């Protein structure tokens, strides 16, 4: 009898341990509310004093869209057999013919770091553009807020950082043709049921309007921040009832949410999916 009781006790303790472990894992898991909240277009930003480069980049965009190169690149990040190419950046050297690309390598799947290499949709396109122009590729990794400014000031040739086309940025740089359509989404903890009844963007916005005492994170300088705080040009009313906090990248915001300092994160759909996958491993 004692032996049976001991076995039962062990099984019970193991069950508690497994349940506790599962609960712990749930605390570290996140989910994307897969309802697009905005409609945006991505393009590359080019110095206003370089119309020749703008024409060349637009021609290359047309070419890679027509010959399947763009689909091939994106399939490495959105398809079943994931695995982007590693892109090498040359050292900046004024004596050489180089293409200086300004980016923020913390926005997968468009740009990220893999050790000493860069990877992502924008980075692979950057390599294609450099090759077609017979230039060395130099990738300048910086804070997102500085990407457009660096091109405007002439310290970089082209901004490639998942840039949403906007009138404000168009005052600083010339935009290339659109190459990708994007949207903002919400990320919450796995166990958060706040948005479970939502089916449309209007549903999500109604829930956001009704939140009190909540805090949302976003990547500094991105559309996510404008969506939260309001922007008349883009038609965003904002949510004055929600405290918003900027982060240098979306992954840091999600980590802070897991740490209990945020209730939700607003970020672009493709990066949201990548971030969620990395946290849910």
VEXLO-740707 format. One record per residue (C-alpha): x, y, z; residue in three letters; residue number from 1; chain. Coordinates in Angstrom, 1 decimal, decimal comma. Layout:
! VEXLO-740707
X	Y	Z	lummi	zapa	romar
X	Y	Z	ALA	NUM	A
...
This chain:
! VEXLO-740707
X	Y	Z	lummi	zapa	romar
0,0	0,0	0,0	UNK	1	A
2,8	2,4	0,9	UNK	2	A
4,5	1,6	-2,4	UNK	3	A
1,3	2,4	-4,3	UNK	4	A
0,8	5,6	-2,4	UNK	5	A
4,4	6,6	-3,2	UNK	6	A
3,9	6,0	-6,9	UNK	7	A
0,7	8,0	-6,8	UNK	8	A
2,5	10,8	-5,0	UNK	9	A
5,3	10,9	-7,5	UNK	10	A
2,9	11,0	-10,4	UNK	11	A
1,0	13,8	-8,8	UNK	12	A
4,2	15,8	-8,2	UNK	13	A
5,3	15,2	-11,8	UNK	14	A
2,0	16,4	-13,0	UNK	15	A
2,3	19,6	-11,0	UNK	16	A
5,8	20,2	-12,3	UNK	17	A
4,7	19,7	-15,9	UNK	18	A
1,8	22,1	-15,4	UNK	19	A
4,0	24,6	-13,7	UNK	20	A
6,6	24,4	-16,6	UNK	21	A
3,8	24,8	-19,2	UNK	22	A
2,5	27,8	-17,3	UNK	23	A
6,0	29,3	-17,2	UNK	24	A
6,4	28,8	-20,9	UNK	25	A
3,0	30,4	-21,6	UNK	26	A
4,2	33,5	-19,7	UNK	27	A
7,1	33,8	-22,2	UNK	28	A
4,9	33,1	-25,3	UNK	29	A
3,3	35,7	-27,4	UNK	30	A
0,7	35,8	-30,1	UNK	31	A
0,0	38,1	-33,1	UNK	32	A
-3,6	39,4	-33,5	UNK	33	A
-3,6	38,8	-37,3	UNK	34	A
-5,9	41,6	-38,2	UNK	35	A
-4,3	44,3	-40,4	UNK	36	A
-4,9	47,7	-38,9	UNK	37	A
-3,4	49,9	-41,6	UNK	38	A
-2,6	49,9	-45,3	UNK	39	A
1,0	51,0	-46,1	UNK	40	A
3,5	50,9	-48,9	UNK	41	A
7,2	50,3	-48,5	UNK	42	A
9,7	52,0	-50,8	UNK	43	A
13,4	53,0	-50,8	UNK	44	A
14,5	56,6	-50,0	UNK	45	A
17,0	58,3	-52,2	UNK	46	A
18,7	61,7	-52,0	UNK	47	A
16,8	64,4	-53,8	UNK	48	A
20,0	65,5	-55,5	UNK	49	A
20,5	62,2	-57,2	UNK	50	A
17,7	61,7	-59,8	UNK	51	A
20,0	59,3	-61,7	UNK	52	A
20,2	56,8	-58,9	UNK	53	A
16,4	57,1	-58,4	UNK	54	A
15,8	56,2	-62,1	UNK	55	A
18,3	53,3	-61,9	UNK	56	A
16,7	51,9	-58,7	UNK	57	A
13,2	52,2	-60,2	UNK	58	A
14,4	50,3	-63,3	UNK	59	A
15,9	47,6	-61,2	UNK	60	A
12,7	47,3	-59,1	UNK	61	A
10,8	46,8	-62,4	UNK	62	A
13,3	44,2	-63,5	UNK	63	A
13,3	42,1	-60,3	UNK	64	A
9,5	42,2	-60,2	UNK	65	A
9,2	41,0	-63,8	UNK	66	A
12,0	38,3	-63,9	UNK	67	A
11,0	36,6	-60,6	UNK	68	A
14,0	37,7	-58,6	UNK	69	A
11,8	39,5	-56,0	UNK	70	A
9,6	36,4	-55,6	UNK	71	A
12,7	34,3	-55,2	UNK	72	A
14,0	36,6	-52,5	UNK	73	A
10,8	36,8	-50,5	UNK	74	A
10,3	33,0	-50,7	UNK	75	A
13,4	32,7	-48,5	UNK	76	A
11,6	34,6	-45,7	UNK	77	A
7,9	33,8	-46,2	UNK	78	A
8,0	30,4	-47,9	UNK	79	A
8,2	26,9	-46,5	UNK	80	A
12,0	26,6	-46,9	UNK	81	A
13,2	29,5	-44,9	UNK	82	A
16,8	30,6	-45,1	UNK	83	A
17,9	34,0	-46,3	UNK	84	A
21,3	34,8	-47,8	UNK	85	A
24,1	36,3	-45,8	UNK	86	A
25,1	39,7	-47,3	UNK	87	A
28,6	41,1	-46,7	UNK	88	A
29,2	44,8	-46,2	UNK	89	A
32,4	46,3	-47,6	UNK	90	A
34,2	48,9	-45,5	UNK	91	A
33,4	52,5	-46,4	UNK	92	A
36,1	53,9	-48,7	UNK	93	A
35,7	57,2	-50,5	UNK	94	A
38,2	56,1	-53,1	UNK	95	A
36,0	53,3	-54,4	UNK	96	A
32,8	53,2	-56,3	UNK	97	A
30,3	52,2	-53,6	UNK	98	A
26,6	52,1	-52,8	UNK	99	A
26,0	53,3	-49,3	UNK	100	A
22,9	51,8	-47,9	UNK	101	A
21,4	53,2	-44,6	UNK	102	A
19,4	50,7	-42,6	UNK	103	A
18,4	49,6	-39,1	UNK	104	A
19,3	45,9	-38,9	UNK	105	A
16,7	45,1	-36,3	UNK	106	A
13,6	44,7	-38,5	UNK	107	A
13,5	41,1	-39,7	UNK	108	A
12,5	39,8	-42,2	UNK	109	A
13,6	43,0	-44,0	UNK	110	A
16,9	43,6	-42,4	UNK	111	A
18,8	41,9	-39,5	UNK	112	A
22,3	40,9	-38,5	UNK	113	A
23,6	37,3	-38,6	UNK	114	A
27,0	37,6	-36,9	UNK	115	A
29,2	39,7	-39,2	UNK	116	A
26,7	39,4	-42,0	UNK	117	A
23,4	41,1	-42,9	UNK	118	A
20,3	39,3	-44,0	UNK	119	A
16,7	40,2	-45,0	UNK	120	A
14,6	41,1	-48,0	UNK	121	A
16,0	44,7	-48,2	UNK	122	A
19,6	43,5	-47,8	UNK	123	A
19,3	41,0	-50,6	UNK	124	A
17,7	43,7	-52,9	UNK	125	A
20,5	46,0	-51,9	UNK	126	A
23,1	43,5	-53,1	UNK	127	A
21,2	43,1	-56,4	UNK	128	A
21,1	46,9	-56,9	UNK	129	A
24,8	47,2	-56,1	UNK	130	A
25,7	44,3	-58,5	UNK	131	A
23,6	45,8	-61,3	UNK	132	A
25,3	49,2	-60,8	UNK	133	A
28,8	47,6	-60,6	UNK	134	A
29,3	49,1	-57,1	UNK	135	A
30,6	47,7	-53,8	UNK	136	A
27,8	47,4	-51,2	UNK	137	A
28,4	49,2	-47,9	UNK	138	A
25,7	48,8	-45,3	UNK	139	A
25,4	51,5	-42,6	UNK	140	A
23,6	50,1	-39,6	UNK	141	A
22,0	52,9	-37,5	UNK	142	A
19,0	53,8	-35,4	UNK	143	A
15,9	53,8	-37,4	UNK	144	A
15,2	57,5	-36,8	UNK	145	A
18,5	58,4	-38,5	UNK	146	A
18,0	56,3	-41,7	UNK	147	A
16,1	58,9	-43,7	UNK	148	A
18,1	61,8	-42,3	UNK	149	A
21,4	60,2	-43,3	UNK	150	A
20,3	60,0	-47,0	UNK	151	A
18,9	63,6	-46,8	UNK	152	A
22,2	64,8	-45,5	UNK	153	A
24,2	62,9	-48,1	UNK	154	A
26,1	60,5	-45,8	UNK	155	A
24,2	57,6	-47,4	UNK	156	A
22,9	57,0	-50,9	UNK	157	A
19,8	55,1	-50,3	UNK	158	A
17,6	54,2	-47,3	UNK	159	A
16,4	50,6	-47,2	UNK	160	A
14,8	49,9	-43,9	UNK	161	A
11,2	48,8	-44,4	UNK	162	A
10,3	52,4	-45,0	UNK	163	A
6,6	53,4	-45,2	UNK	164	A
5,9	56,0	-47,8	UNK	165	A
4,7	59,2	-46,1	UNK	166	A
4,4	62,9	-47,1	UNK	167	A
6,7	63,9	-44,2	UNK	168	A
9,5	61,6	-45,4	UNK	169	A
8,9	62,6	-49,0	UNK	170	A
10,0	66,1	-48,0	UNK	171	A
13,4	64,7	-47,0	UNK	172	A
14,0	62,1	-49,7	UNK	173	A
12,6	60,9	-53,1	UNK	174	A
10,8	57,6	-52,8	UNK	175	A
11,4	54,8	-55,3	UNK	176	A
8,6	52,7	-56,7	UNK	177	A
6,7	50,7	-54,1	UNK	178	A
8,0	47,2	-53,7	UNK	179	A
5,9	45,9	-50,7	UNK	180	A
2,6	46,5	-49,0	UNK	181	A
2,4	46,3	-45,2	UNK	182	A
0,2	46,8	-42,2	UNK	183	A
0,3	47,2	-38,5	UNK	184	A
-0,8	44,5	-36,1	UNK	185	A
-1,0	43,9	-32,3	UNK	186	A
1,2	41,5	-30,3	UNK	187	A
0,1	40,4	-26,9	UNK	188	A
1,0	37,7	-24,4	UNK	189	A
-0,2	34,2	-25,4	UNK	190	A
-2,8	34,1	-22,5	UNK	191	A
-4,2	37,6	-23,2	UNK	192	A
-7,8	37,4	-24,3	UNK	193	A
-8,4	41,1	-24,8	UNK	194	A
-8,8	40,9	-28,6	UNK	195	A
-10,2	37,3	-28,9	UNK	196	A
-13,6	38,6	-30,0	UNK	197	A
-12,2	40,8	-32,8	UNK	198	A
-12,7	40,0	-36,5	UNK	199	A
-12,0	43,4	-38,1	UNK	200	A
-9,7	46,4	-37,7	UNK	201	A
-12,7	48,4	-36,4	UNK	202	A
-13,2	45,7	-33,7	UNK	203	A
-9,6	46,0	-32,6	UNK	204	A
-9,8	49,8	-32,6	UNK	205	A
-12,9	49,7	-30,5	UNK	206	A
-11,2	47,5	-28,0	UNK	207	A
-8,2	49,8	-27,9	UNK	208	A
-10,4	52,9	-27,4	UNK	209	A
-11,9	51,2	-24,3	UNK	210	A
-8,7	50,3	-22,6	UNK	211	A
-7,7	52,1	-19,4	UNK	212	A
-4,4	52,1	-17,5	UNK	213	A
-2,7	50,2	-20,4	UNK	214	A
0,7	50,7	-22,0	UNK	215	A
1,7	49,9	-25,5	UNK	216	A
5,2	49,7	-27,1	UNK	217	A
6,3	50,4	-30,6	UNK	218	A
9,6	50,8	-32,6	UNK	219	A
10,7	54,4	-32,5	UNK	220	A
10,1	56,3	-35,7	UNK	221	A
7,8	53,8	-37,3	UNK	222	A
4,1	53,8	-38,3	UNK	223	A
3,3	51,9	-35,2	UNK	224	A
4,0	55,0	-33,1	UNK	225	A
2,0	57,2	-35,4	UNK	226	A
-0,9	54,8	-35,2	UNK	227	A
-0,9	54,9	-31,4	UNK	228	A
-0,2	58,6	-30,9	UNK	229	A
-2,2	59,9	-33,9	UNK	230	A
-1,2	61,4	-37,2	UNK	231	A
-3,6	63,5	-39,3	UNK	232	A
-1,6	63,0	-42,5	UNK	233	A
-2,0	59,2	-42,3	UNK	234	A
-5,5	59,4	-41,0	UNK	235	A
-4,7	58,0	-37,5	UNK	236	A
-6,8	59,4	-34,7	UNK	237	A
-4,5	57,8	-32,1	UNK	238	A
-5,4	56,5	-28,6	UNK	239	A
-4,9	59,1	-25,9	UNK	240	A
-6,2	56,6	-23,4	UNK	241	A
-3,2	54,4	-23,9	UNK	242	A
0,3	55,3	-22,7	UNK	243	A
2,8	54,6	-25,5	UNK	244	A
6,5	53,9	-25,2	UNK	245	A
9,1	53,9	-28,0	UNK	246	A
11,8	51,2	-28,3	UNK	247	A
14,8	51,0	-30,6	UNK	248	A
13,4	47,8	-32,1	UNK	249	A
10,2	45,6	-31,9	UNK	250	A
11,9	42,7	-30,2	UNK	251	A
12,9	44,8	-27,2	UNK	252	A
9,3	46,0	-26,9	UNK	253	A
8,0	42,5	-26,9	UNK	254	A
10,6	41,4	-24,3	UNK	255	A
9,5	44,3	-22,1	UNK	256	A
5,9	43,2	-22,5	UNK	257	A
6,9	39,7	-21,4	UNK	258	A
8,7	41,3	-18,4	UNK	259	A
5,4	42,9	-17,4	UNK	260	A
6,1	46,5	-18,4	UNK	261	A
3,8	46,6	-21,4	UNK	262	A
0,4	45,3	-22,2	UNK	263	A
0,7	45,2	-26,0	UNK	264	A
3,0	46,1	-28,9	UNK	265	A
2,1	47,6	-32,2	UNK	266	A
4,4	46,7	-35,1	UNK	267	A
4,5	45,8	-38,8	UNK	268	A
2,9	42,5	-39,7	UNK	269	A
5,9	40,7	-41,2	UNK	270	A
8,3	41,6	-38,3	UNK	271	A
5,6	40,8	-35,8	UNK	272	A
5,4	37,2	-37,2	UNK	273	A
9,2	36,8	-37,1	UNK	274	A
9,4	38,2	-33,5	UNK	275	A
6,6	36,0	-32,3	UNK	276	A
8,3	32,9	-33,8	UNK	277	A
11,6	33,7	-32,1	UNK	278	A
9,9	34,1	-28,7	UNK	279	A
7,7	31,0	-29,0	UNK	280	A
10,6	28,6	-29,7	UNK	281	A
